[in-house]
């Protein structure tokens, strides 16, 4: 389980842009973030959530920055869909509802 958490944290920190507290404004991004956060909150032990939540907040901040422009927002849709697919595979052991 710890290896899964470390892999997820590393993936979020290195392959994806960052985040804040509210919606991105791109449905695929907002859906991914809400689903992932629900998964972490319900399936990951409290003592292991910190790094995952930190990485997700950084991702959200980056995505919000990219979404500030119309061109960036348009490009985020596919990025968020790809990210969701990657994360589904990485957290499969957690049995999260996607």
C-alpha positions in Angstrom: 0.0 0.0 0.0 2.8 2.4 0.9 4.4 1.8 -2.5 1.1 2.6 -4.2 0.9 5.9 -2.3 4.5 6.8 -3.1 4.0 6.0 -6.8 0.8 8.1 -6.9 2.5 11.0 -5.2 5.5 10.8 -7.5 3.3 10.7 -10.6 1.2 13.7 -9.5 4.3 15.7 -8.6 6.2 15.0 -11.8 3.8 14.4 -14.6 0.9 16.8 -14.0 0.4 20.5 -13.6 -0.8 22.0 -10.0 -4.1 23.0 -8.0 -6.1 25.3 -5.5 -9.3 24.8 -3.5 -12.0 25.5 -6.0 -13.0 24.1 -9.5 -10.7 24.4 -12.5 -13.6 25.1 -14.9 -12.8 22.2 -17.1 -15.4 19.4 -16.5 -12.9 16.5 -17.0 -10.5 18.1 -14.6 -13.1 18.9 -11.9 -14.5 15.4 -12.1 -11.1 13.8 -11.8 -10.2 16.0 -8.8 -13.4 15.3 -6.9 -13.3 11.6 -7.6 -9.6 11.3 -6.7 -10.1 13.3 -3.5 -13.1 11.1 -2.5 -11.0 8.0 -3.1 -8.1 9.2 -1.0 -10.5 10.3 1.8 -12.3 7.0 1.9 -9.7 4.5 1.0 -6.3 5.7 2.3 -5.3 5.6 5.9 -5.3 9.1 7.5 -1.6 8.9 8.2 -0.8 8.3 4.5 -3.1 11.0 3.0 -0.8 14.0 3.6 1.6 13.5 0.6 -1.2 12.5 -1.7 -3.3 15.6 -0.7 -0.3 17.9 -1.1 0.5 16.5 -4.5 -3.1 16.9 -5.6 -3.2 20.5 -4.3 -0.1 21.3 -6.3 -1.7 19.7 -9.4 -4.9 21.7 -8.9 -2.9 25.0 -8.6 -1.0 24.3 -11.8 -4.2 23.3 -13.7 -5.9 26.5 -12.5 -3.0 28.6 -13.8 -3.1 26.8 -17.2 -6.9 27.3 -17.3 -6.5 31.0 -17.0 -6.2 31.3 -20.7 -8.7 30.0 -23.3 -6.0 28.1 -25.1 -4.7 26.5 -21.9 -8.2 25.6 -20.8 -8.9 23.9 -24.1 -5.7 21.8 -23.8 -6.4 20.8 -20.3 -9.4 18.7 -21.2 -7.3 15.9 -22.7 -4.6 16.3 -20.1 -7.2 15.7 -17.4 -8.7 12.7 -19.2 -5.2 11.2 -19.6 -4.4 11.9 -15.9 -7.6 10.2 -14.8 -6.8 7.1 -16.8 -3.3 6.9 -15.4 -4.5 7.3 -11.9 -7.2 4.7 -12.3 -4.5 2.2 -13.0 -2.3 3.4 -10.2 -4.9 3.3 -7.5 -6.7 0.1 -8.7 -5.6 -1.6 -5.5 -7.7 0.9 -3.5 -10.9 -0.2 -5.3 -12.1 3.4 -5.8 -15.3 4.2 -7.8 -14.4 6.0 -11.0 
